[in-house]
């Protein structure tokens, strides 16, 4: 029985779902939601904070600031509370209400940026706000914001190498131990920390593993055309600095309708996952059907989180009607009767 003294010390690394009897798909799903943050982001948050401490960037008087649409903000909230740091999370109206409530319950100050970017997203506006916060003192001065003697420190998950290093050291080796014959790995693309850490690990070891990035339609990470995206999870409105396509073998873009359909197929079989997992599984299903028809390669996909914090969005009737009402009948959701659709 493990005994821990801080929340980041606990993370289940060896839980996989065999999706063959669930979705008739030759795919194992690595579940990353069984920790105190409820997502894979706990690894990156812990790695970035510890690196900043080692480098002397974070001091006891520091105030951590980060832009996040949800899961990293929750992970940093937990670590900040555990270590005694103050934390300001800069988010936008598309962040789940449950995620905001959870961060505030942990003592985080949540600031919501409602000004949209030219492309319809919020990421550039959030980052602009963070930069301004970190460059301006309350008295109007510059060069390091100070509030009561404490300096703001932006970890910058979009460019911080500790983001991908967390998965290079943790996630990828865990998969490698359980699947030494791994042939295909599917990883969702957000900041691309998980994707790049896993891709670098297998590439540097000369392993013949095909790395497939899964992105949302409307995301610009891999050169896509920016479009309205409502499902919380993957995709960006500004290309992350961490992404390096030379480590990636293929990219699949998944429409949000397929994401919604897939999460409801999984939940109808008792597996409640978030939108990112629905996107990854949907993309993996399509890719495997095209590349390995009728075959069963050793394939693993990473499920970033569970579904409880999305009960107000992708599993909620009014949210579905508001955002997908024009095509709701065409989705053929297995839980339509339960939802009242």
C-alpha positions in Angstrom: 0.0 0.0 0.0 1.6 3.3 -1.0 1.9 6.0 1.6 2.4 9.6 0.2 3.0 13.0 1.7 2.2 15.1 -1.3 -0.5 14.7 -4.1 1.9 14.6 -6.9 3.5 11.4 -5.4 0.5 9.3 -6.5 -0.2 8.4 -10.2 -1.5 5.1 -11.6 0.8 4.2 -14.5 -0.3 0.7 -15.4 -4.0 0.8 -16.1 -5.1 0.1 -19.7 -8.5 -0.6 -21.2 -8.7 -3.2 -24.0 -11.1 -1.6 -26.5 -11.6 -4.7 -28.6 -14.7 -5.9 -26.6 -15.9 -2.4 -26.1 -15.6 -0.8 -29.6 -14.3 -3.8 -31.7 -11.1 -1.9 -32.2 -7.6 -3.4 -31.8 -6.5 -0.7 -29.4 -5.3 -0.4 -25.7 -6.1 2.8 -23.9 -3.7 4.1 -21.3 -5.7 5.7 -18.6 -4.0 8.8 -17.2 -6.8 10.1 -15.0 -6.1 8.2 -11.8 -4.3 10.8 -9.7 -5.3 13.7 -7.6 -5.4 16.1 -10.5 -7.5 13.7 -12.6 -5.4 14.0 -15.7 -2.0 13.4 -17.4 -1.2 17.1 -16.8 -0.1 16.4 -13.2 3.2 15.0 -14.6 4.0 18.1 -16.6 2.9 20.4 -13.8 5.2 18.7 -11.3 8.1 18.6 -13.7 7.9 22.3 -14.6 7.5 23.4 -11.0 10.4 21.2 -9.8 12.7 22.5 -12.7 11.8 26.1 -11.8 12.7 25.4 -8.2 16.0 23.8 -9.1 16.9 26.8 -11.4 16.1 29.3 -8.7 13.2 30.8 -10.7 10.6 29.9 -8.1 11.1 31.1 -4.6 8.9 31.0 -1.6 7.6 34.5 -2.5 6.8 33.6 -6.1 3.3 33.7 -7.6 2.9 31.1 -10.3 0.9 32.3 -13.3 -0.1 30.1 -16.3 -2.6 30.1 -19.2 -4.8 27.0 -19.1 -8.2 25.9 -20.4 -8.5 23.4 -17.5 -6.4 20.4 -16.7 -3.0 22.0 -16.4 -4.6 24.7 -14.3 -6.1 22.0 -12.0 -2.7 20.2 -11.8 -0.8 23.4 -10.9 -3.5 24.3 -8.4 -2.9 21.1 -6.6 0.9 21.4 -6.6 0.8 25.1 -5.6 -1.5 24.3 -2.7 0.8 21.4 -1.7 3.9 23.5 -1.8 2.5 26.8 -0.5 2.7 28.9 -3.6 0.0 31.3 -4.8 -1.3 30.6 -8.3 -3.1 32.7 -10.9 -4.7 30.7 -13.7 -5.6 32.7 -16.8 -8.4 31.0 -18.7 -11.3 31.8 -21.0 -15.1 31.3 -21.1 -14.8 27.8 -22.7 -13.1 26.4 -19.6 -15.5 24.0 -17.9 -17.4 25.5 -14.9 -16.5 22.5 -12.9 -12.8 23.0 -13.6 -13.0 26.6 -12.5 -14.8 25.6 -9.3 -12.2 23.0 -8.6 -9.3 25.4 -9.1 -10.9 28.0 -6.8 -11.5 25.3 -4.2 -7.8 24.7 -4.1 -7.0 28.4 -3.5 -6.3 29.4 -7.1 -7.2 32.9 -8.4 -8.9 32.2 -11.7 -9.0 35.1 -14.2 -11.2 34.7 -17.3 -10.2 36.5 -20.5 -13.3 37.0 -22.6 -11.7 38.9 -25.5 -11.5 36.6 -28.6 -8.6 36.5 -31.0 -9.0 37.2 -34.7 -9.2 33.5 -35.4 -12.1 33.0 -32.9 -10.0 31.4 -30.2 -8.7 32.9 -26.9 -5.2 31.5 -26.6 -3.4 34.6 -28.0 -5.4 36.9 -25.7 -4.7 34.7 -22.7 -0.9 34.7 -23.4 -0.9 38.4 -24.1 -2.6 39.0 -20.7 0.0 36.7 -19.0 2.9 38.6 -20.6 1.5 41.9 -19.5 0.9 40.6 -16.0 4.5 39.4 -15.7 6.0 42.6 -17.2 4.1 45.3 -15.2 4.2 46.1 -11.5 1.0 47.2 -9.8 2.5 50.7 -9.4 3.0 50.9 -13.2 6.7 49.9 -13.2 8.2 47.2 -15.4 10.7 44.4 -15.4 9.0 41.8 -13.2 5.6 42.2 -11.7 5.6 42.4 -7.9 2.6 42.1 -5.7 3.4 42.6 -2.0 7.0 41.7 -2.6 6.2 38.5 -4.6 7.2 38.1 -8.2 5.0 36.5 -10.9 6.6 33.5 -12.6 5.1 32.2 -15.8 6.0 28.5 -16.4 4.8 28.7 -20.0 3.6 25.2 -20.8 3.6 26.0 -24.5 7.4 26.4 -24.7 8.7 24.8 -21.5 10.9 21.7 -22.3 10.0 20.3 -18.9 6.5 19.8 -20.3 7.7 17.1 -22.8 10.5 15.9 -20.5 7.9 14.7 -18.0 6.5 12.2 -20.6 10.0 11.3 -21.9 10.9 10.2 -18.4 7.5 8.9 -17.2 4.7 8.2 -19.7 6.7 6.7 -22.6 8.9 4.3 -20.5 5.7 3.1 -18.7 4.2 2.2 -22.1 7.4 0.6 -23.2 7.6 -1.6 -20.2 4.0 -3.0 -20.7 4.2 -3.2 -24.5 7.7 -4.1 -25.6 6.3 -5.0 -29.0 4.5 -1.7 -29.5 3.9 -0.9 -33.2 1.6 2.2 -33.1 1.2 5.0 -30.5 -1.7 7.5 -30.7 -1.2 10.7 -28.8 -3.5 13.8 -28.7 -2.0 17.1 -29.5 -2.6 20.1 -27.2 0.5 21.8 -26.0 2.2 18.7 -27.6 4.1 18.0 -24.4 2.8 14.4 -24.1 3.2 13.9 -27.9 6.8 15.2 -28.1 8.0 13.5 -25.0 6.7 10.1 -26.1 7.9 10.6 -29.7 11.4 11.6 -28.7 11.7 8.6 -26.3 10.9 6.0 -28.9 12.8 7.7 -31.7 16.0 8.1 -29.7 15.9 4.4 -28.8 15.6 3.4 -32.4 12.2 1.7 -31.8 10.1 1.0 -34.9 7.0 2.6 -33.3 4.7 4.6 -35.6 3.8 7.9 -33.8 0.4 9.2 -34.8 -0.7 12.6 -33.6 -4.4 13.2 -33.1 -5.7 16.7 -33.5 -9.1 18.4 -33.6 -10.5 19.8 -36.8 -10.2 23.6 -36.5 -6.9 23.4 -34.7 -3.8 25.1 -36.3 -1.1 23.0 -34.6 -0.3 21.1 -37.8 -1.2 23.8 -40.3 -5.0 23.4 -40.2 -7.5 26.2 -40.9 -8.7 27.7 -37.7 -12.4 27.0 -37.0 -14.8 27.2 -34.1 -14.1 24.5 -31.6 -16.4 23.8 -28.6 -15.3 20.5 -27.2 -12.9 21.0 -24.3 -9.6 19.2 -24.8 -7.3 19.0 -27.8 -6.3 21.5 -30.4 -4.9 25.0 -30.4 -5.6 28.4 -32.0 -1.8 29.2 -31.9 0.9 26.7 -32.9 2.8 25.5 -29.8 6.5 26.2 -29.7 7.2 22.6 -28.5 5.9 20.9 -31.7 8.5 19.3 -33.9 6.9 17.4 -36.8 10.1 15.5 -37.7 9.3 13.2 -34.8 5.8 12.5 -35.9 4.9 9.9 -38.6 1.2 10.8 -39.2 -1.5 13.3 -38.2 -5.2 12.6 -38.0 -7.7 15.5 -37.7 -11.0 14.6 -35.9 -14.3 16.5 -36.3 -16.0 17.4 -33.0 -19.0 15.4 -34.1 -16.9 12.2 -34.1 -15.5 13.1 -30.7 -19.0 13.5 -29.2 -20.2 10.2 -30.8 -17.2 8.3 -29.5 -17.4 9.5 -25.8 -21.0 8.5 -25.8 -20.2 5.1 -27.2 -17.6 4.6 -24.5 -19.9 5.9 -21.7 -22.7 3.6 -22.9 -20.3 0.7 -22.0 -19.4 2.1 -18.6 -16.3 4.1 -19.5 -16.7 7.8 -18.8 -13.9 9.8 -20.5 -13.3 13.4 -21.5 -13.4 14.9 -24.9 -9.7 14.5 -25.5 -10.0 10.8 -25.1 -13.0 10.7 -27.5 -10.9 12.6 -30.1 -7.9 10.3 -29.7 -10.0 7.1 -29.8 -12.0 8.3 -32.8 -8.9 9.2 -34.7 -7.1 5.9 -33.8 -10.2 3.9 -34.9 -10.2 5.6 -38.3 -6.4 5.3 -38.8 -6.3 1.6 -37.9 -9.2 0.8 -40.2 -7.4 2.5 -43.1 -3.8 1.3 -42.4 -4.5 -2.2 -40.8 -7.8 -3.4 -42.1 -8.7 -6.7 -40.6 -5.4 -6.8 -38.6 -4.5 -6.4 -35.0 -1.3 -4.5 -34.5 0.0 -3.7 -31.0 -1.5 -0.2 -30.7 -1.8 2.0 -27.7 -3.6 5.4 -27.3 -3.3 7.8 -24.4 -6.4 8.9 -22.5 -5.6 12.2 -20.9 -8.4 12.3 -18.3 -11.7 11.0 -17.1 -15.2 12.4 -17.8 -16.6 13.6 -14.5 -15.5 17.3 -15.0 -17.3 17.3 -18.4 -20.8 16.5 -17.1 -21.7 20.1 -17.8 -20.6 20.0 -21.4 -20.2 16.9 -23.6 -22.6 14.8 -21.5 -25.2 17.5 -20.8 -28.4 17.8 -22.9 -28.7 21.5 -23.1 -24.9 21.9 -24.0 -25.3 19.4 -26.7 -28.4 21.2 -28.0 -26.8 24.6 -27.9 -23.6 23.5 -29.7 -24.7 20.6 -31.9 -28.5 21.0 -32.1 -28.4 21.4 -35.9 -27.0 17.9 -36.4 -27.9 16.2 -33.0 -30.3 13.7 -34.6 -27.6 12.7 -37.1 -25.1 11.8 -34.3 -27.1 8.7 -33.3 -25.8 8.9 -29.7 -26.2 5.6 -27.8 -27.3 7.6 -24.7 -29.9 9.7 -26.6 -32.8 8.4 -24.6 -31.1 9.1 -21.3 -30.2 12.6 -22.4 -33.7 13.3 -23.6 -32.5 13.8 -27.2 
